[in-house]
Amino acid sequence: MHIEHFTFNPFQERTCIASDDAGFCAFIDPGCYDQDELSRVTEYVRKHGLKPVCIMLTHAHFDHIYGMAVLAREYGIPVYVHQAEMFTIEKTNPYVCRCYGLPMPELPPYEIFRHVKDSDVIEVGNLRFEVLETPGHSVGGLCFLERSQKILVSGDTLFAGAI
């Protein structure tokens, strides 16, 4: 497995692309704030010949979803998220964005969301990400564990130097 990291938006959110040896990949927490940041992601995909399969959200705070709708539309892929995060997407994010004077992330059609829960598995080529519910930072917080690679994607569950 290869994981490429990007740091995006005014909150320095960490976006990842996880890919297998065959080039199948997932976008994890796509916080791409503007066209330049989106271009960095799509150029990376193009340059490496990757085949996007899905978007995986550790949680749905606005800074983690700025690029979600564009990438879902561009590649025709679903978004995996915990059901409890839909409240954040629909109700909390608009309020918080107004407080910070930031634009609201564009939202994709509701039909592209796939709700996952503890012990579900998301397959990305030959990678199998086990869903672990880790509420705390957000009510529907998730981690994704790829056991064979011994890699845990934790999002903001582990928030170094802060919460």
VOMARVEX-364044 format. One record per residue (C-alpha): residue number from 1; residue in one letter; chain; x, y, z. Coordinates in Angstrom, 2 decimals. Layout:
NUM,a,A,X,Y,Z .
...
***
This chain:
1,m,A,0.00,0.00,0.00 .
2,h,A,1.13,3.51,-0.73 .
3,i,A,-0.24,6.56,1.11 .
4,e,A,0.31,10.06,-0.23 .
5,h,A,-0.37,12.96,2.17 .
6,f,A,-1.41,16.52,1.37 .
7,t,A,-1.96,19.42,3.77 .
8,f,A,-4.85,21.63,2.70 .
9,n,A,-7.07,24.59,3.58 .
10,p,A,-6.71,27.27,6.28 .
11,f,A,-6.96,24.60,9.01 .
12,q,A,-4.03,22.56,7.64 .
13,e,A,-6.19,19.46,7.27 .
14,r,A,-4.50,16.23,6.19 .
15,t,A,-5.86,14.64,3.01 .
16,c,A,-4.62,11.19,1.99 .
17,i,A,-4.71,9.02,-1.09 .
18,a,A,-4.30,5.33,-0.28 .
19,s,A,-3.55,3.03,-3.21 .
20,d,A,-2.75,-0.61,-3.83 .
21,d,A,-0.14,-2.05,-6.21 .
22,a,A,-2.67,-2.19,-9.06 .
23,g,A,-3.41,1.54,-8.73 .
24,f,A,-6.87,1.36,-7.14 .
25,c,A,-7.17,4.19,-4.66 .
26,a,A,-9.33,5.94,-2.09 .
27,f,A,-9.40,9.61,-1.16 .
28,i,A,-9.46,9.96,2.63 .
29,d,A,-10.80,13.23,4.08 .
30,p,A,-10.47,15.33,0.90 .
31,g,A,-10.14,18.81,2.39 .
32,c,A,-9.10,20.48,-0.90 .
33,y,A,-10.19,24.07,-0.35 .
34,d,A,-9.68,25.64,-3.78 .
35,q,A,-8.91,24.79,-7.39 .
36,d,A,-5.16,24.76,-6.80 .
37,e,A,-5.50,22.18,-4.03 .
38,l,A,-7.93,20.08,-6.09 .
39,s,A,-5.52,20.20,-9.02 .
40,r,A,-2.72,18.84,-6.83 .
41,v,A,-4.88,15.79,-6.04 .
42,t,A,-6.16,15.17,-9.57 .
43,e,A,-2.68,15.67,-11.02 .
44,y,A,-1.27,13.13,-8.59 .
45,v,A,-3.97,10.63,-9.65 .
46,r,A,-3.27,11.28,-13.34 .
47,k,A,0.51,11.18,-13.02 .
48,h,A,0.44,7.84,-11.19 .
49,g,A,-2.32,6.29,-13.32 .
50,l,A,-4.55,5.71,-10.30 .
51,k,A,-8.13,4.45,-10.45 .
52,p,A,-10.24,6.10,-7.71 .
53,v,A,-12.73,3.75,-6.09 .
54,c,A,-14.21,5.84,-3.26 .
55,i,A,-13.95,8.63,-0.73 .
56,m,A,-13.64,7.65,2.93 .
57,l,A,-14.43,10.17,5.67 .
58,t,A,-13.05,9.80,9.17 .
59,h,A,-15.61,12.47,10.03 .
60,a,A,-17.46,15.23,8.23 .
61,h,A,-16.19,18.49,9.70 .
62,f,A,-16.12,21.12,6.96 .
63,d,A,-12.32,21.18,6.68 .
64,h,A,-12.31,17.46,5.83 .
65,i,A,-14.91,17.64,3.04 .
66,y,A,-14.14,20.70,0.92 .
67,g,A,-13.11,18.51,-2.05 .
68,m,A,-15.66,15.75,-1.51 .
69,a,A,-18.34,16.78,-4.03 .
70,v,A,-15.92,17.67,-6.82 .
71,l,A,-13.93,14.43,-6.51 .
72,a,A,-17.09,12.31,-6.22 .
73,r,A,-18.48,13.91,-9.37 .
74,e,A,-15.17,13.86,-11.29 .
75,y,A,-14.59,10.14,-10.71 .
76,g,A,-18.17,8.92,-10.22 .
77,i,A,-17.38,7.42,-6.82 .
78,p,A,-19.29,6.96,-3.53 .
79,v,A,-18.53,8.54,-0.16 .
80,y,A,-18.26,6.26,2.89 .
81,v,A,-19.26,7.98,6.13 .
82,h,A,-20.94,7.14,9.44 .
83,q,A,-24.68,7.93,9.47 .
84,a,A,-24.27,10.19,12.53 .
85,e,A,-22.04,12.54,10.48 .
86,m,A,-24.96,13.55,8.24 .
87,f,A,-26.10,15.95,10.98 .
88,t,A,-22.67,17.58,10.85 .
89,i,A,-22.85,17.87,7.06 .
90,e,A,-26.37,19.27,7.00 .
91,k,A,-26.63,21.33,10.21 .
92,t,A,-23.33,21.94,12.02 .
93,n,A,-21.05,22.83,9.10 .
94,p,A,-23.20,25.73,7.81 .
95,y,A,-23.16,27.32,11.27 .
96,v,A,-19.41,26.82,11.85 .
97,c,A,-18.51,28.08,8.37 .
98,r,A,-20.53,31.26,8.99 .
99,c,A,-18.72,31.75,12.31 .
100,y,A,-15.32,31.49,10.61 .
101,g,A,-16.39,33.48,7.55 .
102,l,A,-15.59,30.52,5.30 .
103,p,A,-17.56,29.18,2.38 .
104,m,A,-19.67,26.07,2.86 .
105,p,A,-18.28,22.95,1.20 .
106,e,A,-20.20,21.94,-1.90 .
107,l,A,-22.37,18.92,-1.15 .
108,p,A,-22.88,16.00,-3.53 .
109,p,A,-26.26,14.35,-4.08 .
110,y,A,-27.37,12.39,-1.02 .
111,e,A,-27.48,9.16,-3.05 .
112,i,A,-23.69,8.91,-3.25 .
113,f,A,-23.31,8.49,0.52 .
114,r,A,-22.75,4.96,1.79 .
115,h,A,-23.24,4.72,5.54 .
116,v,A,-20.78,2.46,7.32 .
117,k,A,-20.51,1.27,10.89 .
118,d,A,-18.15,-0.66,13.14 .
119,s,A,-16.73,-3.85,11.56 .
120,d,A,-17.85,-3.00,8.01 .
121,v,A,-15.14,-3.45,5.38 .
122,i,A,-14.38,-1.03,2.53 .
123,e,A,-12.51,-2.68,-0.33 .
124,v,A,-10.11,-0.61,-2.41 .
125,g,A,-8.57,-2.99,-4.93 .
126,n,A,-6.78,-5.57,-2.81 .
127,l,A,-6.86,-3.35,0.29 .
128,r,A,-9.48,-4.10,2.93 .
129,f,A,-10.16,-1.26,5.34 .
130,e,A,-11.99,-2.35,8.47 .
131,v,A,-14.25,0.39,9.85 .
132,l,A,-13.74,1.19,13.53 .
133,e,A,-16.17,3.53,15.27 .
134,t,A,-14.20,6.07,17.31 .
135,p,A,-16.61,8.77,18.51 .
136,g,A,-15.14,11.64,20.47 .
137,h,A,-13.77,14.29,18.15 .
138,s,A,-17.10,13.90,16.35 .
139,v,A,-20.15,11.80,17.12 .
140,g,A,-19.70,9.56,14.08 .
141,g,A,-15.91,9.49,14.03 .
142,l,A,-14.27,6.56,12.26 .
143,c,A,-10.85,5.04,11.87 .
144,f,A,-9.92,2.75,9.00 .
145,l,A,-7.68,-0.24,9.72 .
146,e,A,-5.86,-2.11,6.96 .
147,r,A,-4.75,-5.14,9.00 .
148,s,A,-2.50,-6.78,6.42 .
149,q,A,-0.51,-3.54,6.10 .
150,k,A,-0.72,-2.73,9.82 .
151,i,A,-1.91,0.79,9.03 .
152,l,A,-4.56,2.76,10.88 .
153,v,A,-5.98,5.93,9.37 .
154,s,A,-7.22,7.89,12.38 .
155,g,A,-8.20,11.33,11.09 .
156,d,A,-8.60,13.69,14.03 .
157,t,A,-9.15,10.88,16.55 .
158,l,A,-5.46,11.32,17.40 .
159,f,A,-4.96,15.07,17.33 .
160,a,A,-1.30,15.69,18.19 .
161,g,A,-0.61,18.72,20.34 .
162,a,A,-4.25,19.73,20.72 .
163,i,A,-7.54,18.04,21.57 .
***
